[in-house]
Amino acid sequence: MADNLVKELHEATEAGDDRHGAIGEVIKKDPTFLDAWARLSESARDDVEGYAYARIGYHRGLDALRKAGWRGNGYVRWREVPNQGFLRSLEYLRQRAMAIGETVESERCDLFLHQLDPEWKSLQLPAFREPVFRDK
């Protein structure tokens, strides 16, 4: 990932009211930039929109992992910086799924995160907001 895009994403996340649009501009420069999709989910205007952005980051991340030789099992650790955009997308997919009442998907994402990185629970990534729990 080009350092300039990482810098642009950081600046975009600090863009105040234009944060969402600024992150979108970074994605236009490189739609494979997984952390940008996660950050777009984080800045979404509602849970359904955030869910969609997180799902894009998650699926693009799976594609990237497979392209790199990952075959669906084995660790994908947070401590490896290139994995962070994928894992952040998966975490936000988990949170957004819960918020829209997709409990089974949220639980599946949680299990997958812990399979990918057994230290996941101890990492304490901040939530984009308190998740909404809904009874089905």
PLY file of the C-alpha trace (Angstrom):
ply
format ascii 1.0
element vertex 136
property float x
property float y
property float z
element edge 135
property int vertex1
property int vertex2
end_header
0.00 0.00 0.00
1.41 3.36 -0.97
2.37 5.45 2.04
0.69 8.46 0.48
-2.70 6.68 0.51
-2.23 5.69 4.15
-1.51 9.34 4.92
-4.51 10.48 2.87
-6.76 8.03 4.70
-5.52 9.31 8.05
-6.23 12.89 6.94
-9.65 11.85 5.61
-10.64 10.30 8.94
-9.90 13.68 10.55
-11.92 15.68 7.98
-14.83 16.47 10.30
-18.15 16.90 8.51
-16.59 15.87 5.20
-15.04 12.70 6.63
-17.32 10.33 4.72
-16.73 12.03 1.38
-12.99 12.33 1.97
-12.69 8.61 2.72
-14.68 7.88 -0.46
-12.15 9.90 -2.44
-9.33 7.73 -1.06
-11.23 4.60 -2.12
-11.59 5.98 -5.65
-7.80 6.08 -5.86
-7.48 2.42 -4.80
-10.65 0.35 -4.35
-8.55 -2.50 -2.94
-7.47 -0.41 0.09
-9.21 -2.50 2.77
-8.72 -0.15 5.68
-10.45 2.60 3.72
-13.56 0.40 3.36
-13.48 -0.27 7.10
-13.16 3.44 7.84
-16.03 4.17 5.44
-18.15 1.72 7.44
-17.08 3.48 10.60
-18.25 6.83 9.20
-21.48 5.54 7.63
-24.68 7.50 8.07
-26.59 4.46 9.33
-26.16 0.78 10.17
-27.34 -0.57 6.81
-24.89 1.62 4.90
-22.11 0.71 7.34
-22.93 -2.97 6.96
-22.59 -2.69 3.17
-19.19 -0.97 3.34
-17.88 -3.47 5.90
-19.07 -6.35 3.73
-17.18 -4.94 0.74
-14.00 -4.66 2.82
-14.48 -8.18 4.13
-14.99 -9.76 0.70
-12.15 -7.82 -0.90
-10.02 -8.93 2.04
-10.88 -12.58 1.48
-9.94 -12.16 -2.18
-6.60 -10.59 -1.21
-5.84 -13.32 1.32
-6.59 -16.04 -1.22
-4.46 -14.29 -3.82
-1.61 -14.29 -1.28
-1.95 -18.05 -0.83
-4.25 -18.32 2.19
-6.54 -21.33 1.75
-9.26 -20.64 4.29
-7.49 -21.79 7.41
-4.60 -20.56 9.45
-3.96 -17.37 11.32
-4.45 -13.84 10.03
-2.97 -11.82 12.89
-3.77 -8.23 13.75
-0.13 -7.59 14.62
0.70 -7.93 10.90
-0.17 -4.46 9.56
-1.35 -5.66 6.11
-4.06 -7.73 7.86
-5.54 -4.85 9.82
-7.87 -3.50 7.11
-9.39 -6.93 6.60
-9.78 -7.63 10.30
-11.19 -4.16 10.97
-13.72 -4.71 8.15
-14.69 -8.05 9.65
-15.07 -6.49 13.12
-17.26 -3.71 11.73
-19.26 -6.29 9.78
-19.80 -8.08 13.09
-20.91 -4.90 14.82
-23.14 -3.70 11.98
-24.72 -7.14 11.55
-25.68 -7.10 15.22
-27.05 -3.58 14.87
-29.40 -4.58 12.03
-30.57 -7.74 13.75
-28.38 -10.25 11.89
-27.43 -12.06 15.09
-26.32 -15.28 13.42
-24.00 -13.42 11.04
-22.61 -11.33 13.88
-21.85 -14.49 15.88
-20.25 -16.11 12.84
-18.02 -13.04 12.35
-17.05 -13.13 16.03
-16.07 -16.79 15.80
-14.10 -16.16 12.59
-12.20 -13.25 14.18
-11.14 -15.49 17.07
-10.12 -18.29 14.71
-8.04 -15.89 12.63
-6.35 -14.31 15.63
-6.65 -16.10 19.00
-5.56 -12.85 20.69
-8.50 -10.97 19.16
-10.49 -10.52 22.39
-7.53 -8.97 24.18
-6.99 -6.39 21.43
-10.02 -4.33 22.50
-10.55 -2.50 19.22
-12.85 0.43 19.87
-16.41 0.12 18.63
-17.64 2.69 16.16
-20.47 3.14 18.65
-22.35 1.00 21.12
-23.94 -1.88 19.22
-27.70 -2.11 19.15
-29.04 -5.44 20.35
-32.41 -6.46 19.00
-34.54 -9.44 19.90
-35.77 -11.55 17.03
0 1
1 2
2 3
3 4
4 5
5 6
6 7
7 8
8 9
9 10
10 11
11 12
12 13
13 14
14 15
15 16
16 17
17 18
18 19
19 20
20 21
21 22
22 23
23 24
24 25
25 26
26 27
27 28
28 29
29 30
30 31
31 32
32 33
33 34
34 35
35 36
36 37
37 38
38 39
39 40
40 41
41 42
42 43
43 44
44 45
45 46
46 47
47 48
48 49
49 50
50 51
51 52
52 53
53 54
54 55
55 56
56 57
57 58
58 59
59 60
60 61
61 62
62 63
63 64
64 65
65 66
66 67
67 68
68 69
69 70
70 71
71 72
72 73
73 74
74 75
75 76
76 77
77 78
78 79
79 80
80 81
81 82
82 83
83 84
84 85
85 86
86 87
87 88
88 89
89 90
90 91
91 92
92 93
93 94
94 95
95 96
96 97
97 98
98 99
99 100
100 101
101 102
102 103
103 104
104 105
105 106
106 107
107 108
108 109
109 110
110 111
111 112
112 113
113 114
114 115
115 116
116 117
117 118
118 119
119 120
120 121
121 122
122 123
123 124
124 125
125 126
126 127
127 128
128 129
129 130
130 131
131 132
132 133
133 134
134 135
